[in-house]
Amino acid sequence: MAAITASGLSKTYRTYKKVPGLKGAVKGLFHREYEDLFAARDVSFSIEEGEFVGFLGPNGAGKTTVLKMLAGLLHPTSGTASVLGFTPWLRQDALKRQFALLLGQKNALWWDLPARESLELNRAIYGIEPKVFQKTVDELTELLDVKDKLNIMVRELSLGERMKMELIAALLHQPRVLFLDEPTIGLDVNSQKKVREFLRHYNRERKITTILTSHYMQDIEELCSRVLIIDHGKLFFDGPLEAIVDQFASYKVLTLTFASGTTPDLSSYGLATESVPGTVSLRVQKARVTEVCRELLGKMDISDFGVGEVPIEDVIGEVFAGQQKRA
């Protein structure tokens, strides 16, 4: 059963084009020119209950706009959406009690209160029984390793500790749907790892439907089996993460080690991406991989070689660059 559906979801902003200078300001008093900015354009997808889906795109692609429409914070210009059977922008209480939105660059906790008091406030808002509240807080703080930080002012917590507390606040009412917008932004490597481990465990145990946006490809690779890619407001890919490489990568990477300990000139075969004395990584067009391997093994004294896929973050970067050129 689909927990989230979007059909033709669009959001358009009308912006005023101001002519520079005093003359332009005066002209704008009598005649104004406007242009339409498409933050989301005809976005359609369906997410099943319990799925963990990555939502990718460059800055300004429309990811946060779509999440805000699904959370009911923005009303779409056109199109429809359903979250757990509800229309999100109607803001029914029954829906608000079943989803959570965590924005990595915005604080939901009270800055000048200890984390525990902010959580207590959320308990009162959602009408959570004290025993259920305490059990949930104990479980989540244990999993995220912040039990000893509950009585510290939120403004005195480190960025990683604060994000963990924000995550606990978002999950306090045990939602069925979770929207995560850059939850690991700015965190150190250890904090990112802890948050990823927690999200993986929570999704597996609670079957919570989750949409995650992140610029850290490790987040996506470790947590999401399916990804949506959006750019300039348009969704242009929906499928398994590994299919991105199959669909968009036009080359493979050959890693070659030479018995002589020196690296010959291989520019006629492909592009060298990494090179140390005796070993080189070579980007080769997929169609030429067999031919290049046969020729190199026949001509040169190679002690070891391997054929691998291009790193997923490189493929994504090239996909975004290609979309921007076509836009």
N, C-alpha and C positions, 0 to 999 in steps of 0.2 A: 504494500500500500504506500502511495506517495505521501510523504510528510510535507514536502514543499513543491509547489509548482509555480512556474511563471510562464505567461503566454503573451507575447507581443509587448512586453513591459518597456515603456519608454518614459524618459524624463527630459524635458526641454526647458532651458532657461532663456528668456529674452533679455539681451544685453544692449545697452546704449553705446553707440560708436561716437565718441567725442572727438571732434576735430581739435588738434593742438592749438594753443595760443589764445589770446584774448578774442580775436576774431571768431575763432571756433566756439568759444564760450557764449558769445553774444548770439551767434547763429543758432546755437543749441536751444536758446530761449524760445525761438520761433519755429524751428524745424529740426526734428531729431531723426536720425537714422538708427535702425535697430538691426541686430542679427540674432539668429537662433543658435544657441549652443546646445548640442545634443550630449547630455551626460550619460544617457542610456538610450539605446535605439533598438527596438524590436527584439528584446532579450527573451528567449524561451528555453526552459529546461525543466526537468522533473527530478527530484531527489527522493529516494526511498527511505523509509524509516530506518534509523541506525547507520546510515551511510556517513562516511567522513570524506568530504569533498573539498579539494583545493580550488581556490578561485584566484587565477593569476592575471596579471596585466601590469603595464608600466604605470608610473605615476600619472594620475588624471585619466586613466582608462575608463573609469566608471564603476569600479568594484565597490567602493564604499557607498556610492549612490544606490546601487542595487540592494546592498545589505540594508541600508536605511529604509528603502521602500518595503522590503520584506519584514522589517521590524516595525513598520507603521510610522516611522518618523517623517517620511516624505510621502506625499500623495503623487502618484504617477500622472503624467500628462495623458497617457493612453495605455491600454493593456490591462491585464488582470493577473492576480496572484492569489495563491492560497497557502496558508501555513496552518497545518493541523486542521484543515477544513474551514478556517476563518479567513476573511479578507483583512489583511493586517492593518491597513490604514483606517479601518473603522474603530480600531482600538478597543475592542471588547475586553472586559475584565477577564473573561474565561481564557482568552489567548494570552494576555499579559502575564498570567500566572504560569504559563507553560513554555515560555521562551526566555532567552537572555541574550543581550548584545553586549559584547566587550570590545571597546575601542582602545587599542593600545596606546594612543596618544592623548586620551582624555581620562580624567580622574572621576571615578564614581564615588569613592570614599571621601569622607569629610577630612580635610587636610589637617585641621587642628584638634582632632579627636584621636584617641587610641583606636587601633584597628578593631578591637573587641566592641567598642561602643558603636562604631559605624555598622558593624555586623548586627548588633542588637537592634539598631534602627531599621535595618532591612527586615529583621525578624518581625518587628511590629507592623511594618508596611504590608508584608505578605501574610500576616496572621499565622505564623508558624508556631506550633506548640513548643514551649521551652525545652522539654525533654528531647523532642525531635531536633530542635535547633542545636542543642549541646552535642548530641550524637553526631550530627552532620559536621559541625565545626571541628570536633575532635578528629573525625575521620579525615577531613580535607587538610587540616593543618599538619596531621601526621604524614600524609602522603606527600605534601609539599615542603615538609621540614621547616615550618615556621611557627610551631606551637609556642615557642618561647618569645615570639614577637608580638603577641596579641595585645599586650598592654603598653606598647610603644606608640607614640604619636605617629600618625601616617607620614607627616612631613619629615620625620627623622629616620624613616626606613630607607634602605637602599632601593635603587630602581627595581632590582630583581625581587626583593622582598615585597615591595609595594605591588608589583604586577601579580605576584602569587596571591596577595590579599584581595586584589581586584577580581581574580579568578574565583576565589572562594565566595566573594560577595555575589558573583554572577550565578554560581551554582547552589547557593544557599537554599533556594526554594525548589531544588531538584527539577529543573526544566527538562522538557522533552526535546527541545530544539535549542541549539547554541550557535550564535553568529560570532565569529572571532575575527577582528580586523587588526592585523599586525600585533598579535599578543606577545611576541618575543623581540619587538623592535628595541634596540639599544641595550639589550641584555648581554652579559658576558657569556662565554661558551658554556660554563657550568650551569648557569641559570637557564639558558636555552634548553640544555639537555634535560634538566629537571622538569621543566614545563612540558616538554615533548613527551617524556615518560609518563607524566601524570595524565596528559590528554589521551594518550594511547590506552592507558589502563582504564580511565573513566569511560571512554567510548566502548571499550570491550565489555566492561562490567555492566554499564547502564544502558547500552544500546541507544545513546543519545545521538540524534541527527545533528551533524556539525558541518558548517561551512567555514573554511579557514582561508583568509587572505594573508599572504606573507611574501616578502621579498627575499627571504632566506630559503633557498631551494632545499636545504636539508630538512626544514620543517615539512615541506611538501612531500619529499621523497620518503621520509620516515613515517608519515601519518596518513597520507592520502593515496588510495588506489585509483581514484578518478579525479580528473581535473577539468575545470572550465577555464578557457582563456578568452579574455575580453580586451579590446583595444578600440579607442575612439568610440566607446559606447556600444560597440557591436560584438556579439559573441561569435567567435569563428572556430572554436574547437571545443568538443565535449567528448571525452573518452578516457581510456586508461592512460596512466602516466607514461608507460613504456611506448605507447603508440605515438607519442610526440616525436620520439627519435625516429621511428619507422617512417612517419609521414613527412617530417620536416628536415631531418638530417640527410644531406646528400653525400656524405663521406664517412669513412671509418678511420680509425687511428691504428697505424702499424707501429709497434715498438720493436726496434731492432738492436741487437747487441753484436758487435763485431769482434771476432777473435783477435784481431790485431791491436785492439785497444784504442784505435783512432776512428774517427767518423769521416767517411768520404762525402763528396758533394752529391746530394740526392735531389737537388732542386728540380730535376727533370721528371721526377716521379711524384712529387707532392710537396706540401708545405711543412717544413720542420717547425713544430710547436715547442718542443723541449729538446735540448741537446747537451750532453756531457761527454767527455772523452770516451769513445767506444760505444755509446748508447744514444739513440735518437728516437723521438716520437714523430711520426710522419702522418699528416693528413692526406688521405688518398680518396679520390672519387669512388663511390661504391662500385660503379660499373668497371673500374680498373683494378680493383683489389686483387682478384685472381691473377691477372696478367702481371701486375707489379710484383707480387709475391714470387711467382714463377721465375721472373727475370732476375730479381735480386738474389734469390737462393741459387740460381744457376751461375751467376757472375761473381758473387762475393762470398767471402768466408764468414758466414754468419753463425755465431755460436748459440743464439737464442732469438726467438721472435714471437710476437703475439699480435692478435687482431682484436680490437675492442671497439666499443661504441664511443661516440663523442660524449663528453660530460653533459648531463641534462641541462645544467645552467647555461652552457655555451649555446646549446640548441635554442633554448628559450630566448636568450639574448638576440640571436639571429632572427628568430620569428618576430619579435617585437620590432626590430630594425626594419625587417621586410614589410611589416604592416604599416609602419610610419611612412615609408617611401610610397606605398600604394594609396595612402589616405589623401 
